[in-house]
Structure formats: structure tokens, C-alpha cells
Amino acid sequence: MSLPSLRTRTSLRLTAATVGAVLLATGCNAAAKNGDSGKNGDGGSGKSFTLVTPDPVAQNEFLKLAVSGVKAAAKAHDGSQKVFQSSDTDSRQQNVASAVDSAPDVIALVGFEFADIVAQQAEAHPKQQFLLVDACTKKTYKNVTCAVFREHEAVFLAGAEAGLLTRSKKVGAVDVLDTPQFRRYSEPFAAGAKKVRPGVRSRTLFVGGQSPFNDAARAKDQAATLASGGVDQVMAAAAAGNTGVFQAAKAGKSAHGKGFQAYGVDANQCLTSPGEVVDNVLKKTDVAVEKGIGQILDGKGGTTVSYGLKEGGMSLTGLEPGLADSKCLIAEPDNDDVLARVKKLRDDIAAGKLTVDDPAA
């Protein structure tokens, strides 16, 4: 089972004007109008692809990667692409229905929110090919291809960074819920730290409550609690609540001159919290979308493909091009040796020489 992405339910930093504009565009998409579209080549193969997102793309880096993936697929296959942005359950259903009506070669959808919708549409339209990213339907369909991620592998690498950087020999995580699936973002973090630094102690606190994915205040409190216990490296796995974790890191630094350092998820969160975030566990939806579409066009659809370090579906910002401009603390010259150790671990995992335990297995 794939762990649902810890992306925000809505974009983290939208101005009121931007929200209004996005919702207006979303409403048009739900009516099968004004979906972002583009063509590559001069007609070429005539292949067409439609991406449906669960939330407005706006500044959501995770969803922006998915858009890049469908555009790359259109370019690779000399075809065209459209993007329908949703905002709620109703618009998701309407956008999927509109996509089906236009009958593209592949409809790609990102997020667990689409699992039931895709199941219904796949049964009703057996000739339409679907690609479901970061989730899968409960039942197998010949026309549904699933792309899931092995998040725990990259989280382990982030934990290794934490183990090499901790001064207190205490690391921790703020996780959304205490379930095997979400523990993929906390247990491997501790395991990675202990792999490179025997004797490191770890602690995980959970957000919980009625809004575990959006409770920045609760996440901030949990992070502060970890810091008060001496934890100086924190995996921020609180979805939209990550802003609270980063605020706690900044507040601790301001008050005490040190505090703790954090690790982001899904996309580069150093950009919005420079000075607080060491690195990020990247879930590369662009890779899953582009490769998944290619797989379907090659007649190999109807299966579930898992993307980890080996396939390039999971990574760290510190292991990707453009690190110097990332605003991540791991980019500092003093951390070159840390990255060298982490790259060796990545290669060992990719080669099957090192296995990371999956809490959700």
C-alpha cells in the first residue's frame, strides 16, 4: 500500500487574490473548459493526455511536478496535454468526468482522493486508460495503471543526514497520524540516524486531532516539545502543518541561538523556510507521470509500479541538480562529507545491498 502524499490540501502560500483566481479557473475546469493545455510538435502522433489534480496547482510544488510530467510525456510522444485543477470532491468528480468525455489516450490523476472515482470510471469506460499516481484502486482493472512510491527509502537517507549532523545525539519526527502508513516518515528516519551514528536516540510525536493534515499550531507545539527534550534534528511530516514545525525551529533559534533543524517532504521546502530546513524527501511525481504514460502506450498498463531510489522516483534535494540554489542547509560546504556518506547509502539501497524496513509492509 502506498502512503498518501503529505502535500498540502491547498497551496500553502496563496494570497486572497490568487485564491480567487485559482478557484475561478477550477470552476471552469470542472465544466470541462479552460483546462491548461498545450501541444508539442505539429500534430505528430496525435496522442493526448489529461492530468487531473486534487487541489489547485498554484504554488504547490508537488503538483507542479505532476504538471511537468504530463508536459514531458506530451513532448516525448509528440502529442498534446491538458491539466484540470480541482478544489473539492465535487470538482474532482466533474473534472474526471470531463476528462473521460474528451477520451484522451491517458488520463493521469494524482492522489488518493481519486481512487474511488477512478474505480467507478474504469468500470464504466473499459477502453479508457487511467494512470493513478500516489495511490491505487482496491480492485485491479486492466485499464488502470498505478504508480506508488517507496517513501521510506528516501526518509532513511534523510535520517542518515540527521544522524551525521546531530550534536545532541537525539533526533525526532512530527508525524501526522500514528498508523503504519504514516510511520513511513518517522521510523525510517530514526533507523537512518542510528545506522550512521550508533547510540542516537529517537522520539516521534503525532499531530492527530480533527485536522491532522492542516494543524500548524499543533505541529508547532509538538516540534517545540521535541526540542525541549534535546532533539536537534526533526523530520517534519505534518503535511500543511509543516509550516508550524519550521516556525518552531525559527523561534528556537531566535530565543536560544540554536534550537533544531528540520527536514521537509514531497518538494523543496527550504525555499519557504531558508535557514531552518536541512533537506527534503522528494516524491517525484513528474517521473511517475511521464514513465507511467509511456508504460501504458507501450501496452504494459494495468499493473502497479513502485518508484523508489533505484527508479529515480524518490530522492533528496541534496542529491539533485541545482543544490547550490536550493537554500537548503545541506548545501553548505561543511556538509560535503555528509552528502558523500548519504550518496553511498543511496547507491547501496538502489543496488539491493541495503534494505530499508517498510513500516507499512
N, C-alpha and C positions, 0 to 999 in steps of 0.2 A: 504493500500500500504506500502510495506517495504522500508525503507530508504536504498539506496545502501551503502555498507560499505565505510568507509573513509580510507580504506587501501591504500597504495601507488600503483600507476600504475606499478611501477617496484620496486624492492628492494631498500631500502634507502641507504645502505652502501655496495655497491659491488665494489671490486677492478676491474681494467680493465681485469685482467686475469680471475677473476671469471665470469665477464660478458661474456667473450668469451666462457668459458666452458659451461655456462648455455645455451647460445644461440645455441651452437653446440648440446647439449643434446636436446634442444627444437626442433631443426630441425629434429632430429631422431624421436622424439615423433610424430611429425606431419606426419611422414611417417609410423607411427604405428610400430616403432622399439624402443628398448631401453627405454620403459617406466619403471620407477621404479616399481618393482613388488616383491611380496613375498607370501609365502604360510604359513598357520598355520595348525597344526595337520598333519595327514598323508593321506590326501585326504578327509577325513571326509565327509561332506555333499556335497562337490563339488560345493558349492556356490562360485560365483566370482563377484567381484566388481571393477569398474574402476572409478577413480576420475580424472576429468579434471580441471585444474586450469587456470585462465585467464592470469596469469603472471608467470614468474619463481618463484619457491618457495624460493630458496636461504635463505636469512636472513629475509624474510617476515614472521613475527610471526603469522599473521592472517592466512596465507595459510598453515603454518606448523601445525597449529591446525587442519585444514581440513585433512591433511595427517594423523595425529594421529587418527582422527575419522574413516577414512576408514580402517586403520590398526586394530583399536579396533573392528570394525564390522567384519572384516575377522576372528579375533581371537574368537569373541563371537559365530560366526556361523561356526567355523571350516572350513573356506574357504580360498580363495586367493584374492589378491588385486593388482591392478596396478595403477600407477599415471602418467598421461600425463601432462606435463607442457607446457603451451603456452607462446607466446611472443607478438602476434599481432592478428588482426582479421583473417588473412588467416590461421595461425596455430591453432587458436581456432576451426575454421570450420573443418580443416583437422583432428584435434585430436578427435573431436566429431564423425566425420565420421568413423575414425579408430576404435573408441570405439564401435560404433554400429556394425561394421563389425565383431568384435570379440564376439558380443552377450553375454555379461555378464548378471548376474541376475539383477544388478542395475548399472546404470551409474549415478554417482553423479557429479554435476557441481556447482562451487561456483562463484557467481557474476551476476550482471545484464547484463553483456556482452553476456551471453548465452541465454537470454530469447527468442530472435527471432530464434536462431539456434535450440534450443530445440523444439520450436513450430513446425518448419519445419520437424525435425526428428521424432517427436512424431506422426505427421500425416502420414508420410511415413512408419513408423515402429510401428504400434499399439501394437505389442506384446512386445516391448522393454520397460522396466520400467526405468524412469528417476527421479532423485531427484535433484531439483534445490534449492540451498541454498542461502539465502540473496537476493532473487528476486522471481518473478513468471511470468508465461506467461499471456498475456492479456486474452486469451481464456482458458477455463478449458478442460483438457484432462484426460481421465481415466488412462492413463499411465504416467502422470506427477504429482509428489508429490512436493509440495513447502514447504520450511521451511523459515519463516521470523522471524524478531526479533522486540521486543518492546524496542528499544534503549532508549526511553525517561524515562523508569523506572530507569535504572542504571544512566543515566545522572542526574536525580533528586537527587540520592544519592550522586553523586559527588558534586552537588551544595550544598547539606546539609553540606558536609565536608568544602566546601569553606565558607559557612555562619558561621560555628563554628570557622574557622581559621582566617578569615579576621580581620585585625586591623583597616583598613580604613572604613569598612562597605561599600565597593564598590567592586563588582565582575563584571566580563565581559566574553565575548567569542569572539574568532576569528573563524568565520564560513565561509564555502566555498562559499555558494550562498544564496541569500535571497529568499528561497522558503519554503513552509510549510514542505516539507520533510526534508530539511536540518536544519530547525529551531528546529527539534527534539534534536539537540545537543546544543542549546543555551537557548531556552525558559524554558525547564525543569530545566536547571542549575540555572537560576535565581529563579525559583519557589522553588527549594530545599533550596537555601540560605535564602530566605525570610521565609520559613516555620520554620526554626530553629532560625532565627535572624530577627525578625520584624524590619523594618526600613532600611534594606540593600538596596542599590541602584544598579541597573544593567545596563550594556550597551553592545550591540553587534555590532561588525564591520565585514563586509564581504570582502572576498578576491576578488571575481568577476574577471572580465577581461577575456582574451582569454584562460588562463590556470589556472583556479581556483583551480584545484586539485594538481598542481605542482609548484605553485609560492611561494617559500620560502621567497623571498625578500619582496613581497607584504605582506605576512602574518607577517613577522618580523616587518614591518612598522606599520601595524595595531595593533599589540601587544604593540609596543612602544607607540603608541598614547593612548591606553587604560591606560598604566602605567603612562603616563604624566598627565592623569586626575585623578590619585589617586587609580586606580584599582590595588588591590594586589593579586587577585585570578583570573586566566584566564583559561577558558575551551578552549583547543586547538583542534579545529575541522576543520583543514585546510588540511586534507589528508597528502600528501607528504610535504606540506608547514608547517607542524607542526615543522619541524626542525628549521624553521625561528622563530617560536614562542619561542621555547626553547632557541635559540640563543639570542633573545631579553631579556629573563629572566636572562640569564647568564650575558649579557652585563650590564643590570641594576644593578645587584648585584655588579659587579666589579666597576662600576662607582660611585654608591651611597651607597654601603654597604647594600642595601636592595632590591629594585626592586619588582618583583612579583613572585608568584609561579604558576605553570601550571598544567594542568590535561590532560593526553593523552587519546587516543582512540584505540579500537579494540584489542590491545595487550599491553604488559608491555613495555612502552616507557621510564620508569625510567632507564632501563639498558643502554640506549644510551645517556641519559641526566641526570645522577645522580646529585642530589643537586638542580635540577630545577623542577622536577615533583613530585607532591604530591601523585597522584593516577591515575588510568586508568579505563576508561569504557571498560570492556571486552565484546567482542562479541564472544561467544564460539562456533565456527564452528565445533569443534570436537563433541560436544554434539548433534548439529543438524544433522551432517552426520551420526553418529552412530545410533541415535534414528530414524532418517528418514529411514535408510536402514532396521532397524528392523520392522518398521511400514509397509513398503512395503512387506517384507517377510511374515508378518502376515496377508496379504490380505487386508490391510487398506490403500492402496495407493490411488492416485487420489484426494487427499484433500490438503488443506493448513493448516499448523500447525504454530502457533505463539509461539515463545520462549521468555519468559521474566524472571523475578526474580524467579517466582514460579517454572518454569520448569528447572531452572539452566542454561538457555541459555544466560542470561546476568548477569554480576556481576561486582565487582570492584576488583582490585588487592588486596586491603586492606581486602577483605572478603574471600580471597582464601588461601589455604595452601601455605607455602613457603614464607610468607610475609617477614620474617626476612632477606631473601636473595634477596629481590626484588629491593633493592636500592631506594625504594620509601620513600618520606619524611613522609608519613602517618605511616610508621613502627617505627618511633621514639617513645620511651616510653611516652613522654609527650602527645602523641595523643591517648592514650588508651581510655580516656573518649570520645573522638570524635568518635572513632570506635564503642564504645558501643552504642552511640546515633544512629549512622548510621545503625547498625545491627537491632535495634528496628524498625527503619523506613522500612528497607528491609522486616522484618517479617510482618509488618502491610500491606505493599503493596502485598506481596505474599499471605497473608490471605484474601485479599479483603477489609481490614479495611480502607485502604487509597488508593485513586485513583489519578493517575498522569495524568493530561491532555495531550493528544497527539496532537501536532500542525498539524499533517498530517491527522488527522481523518476527 
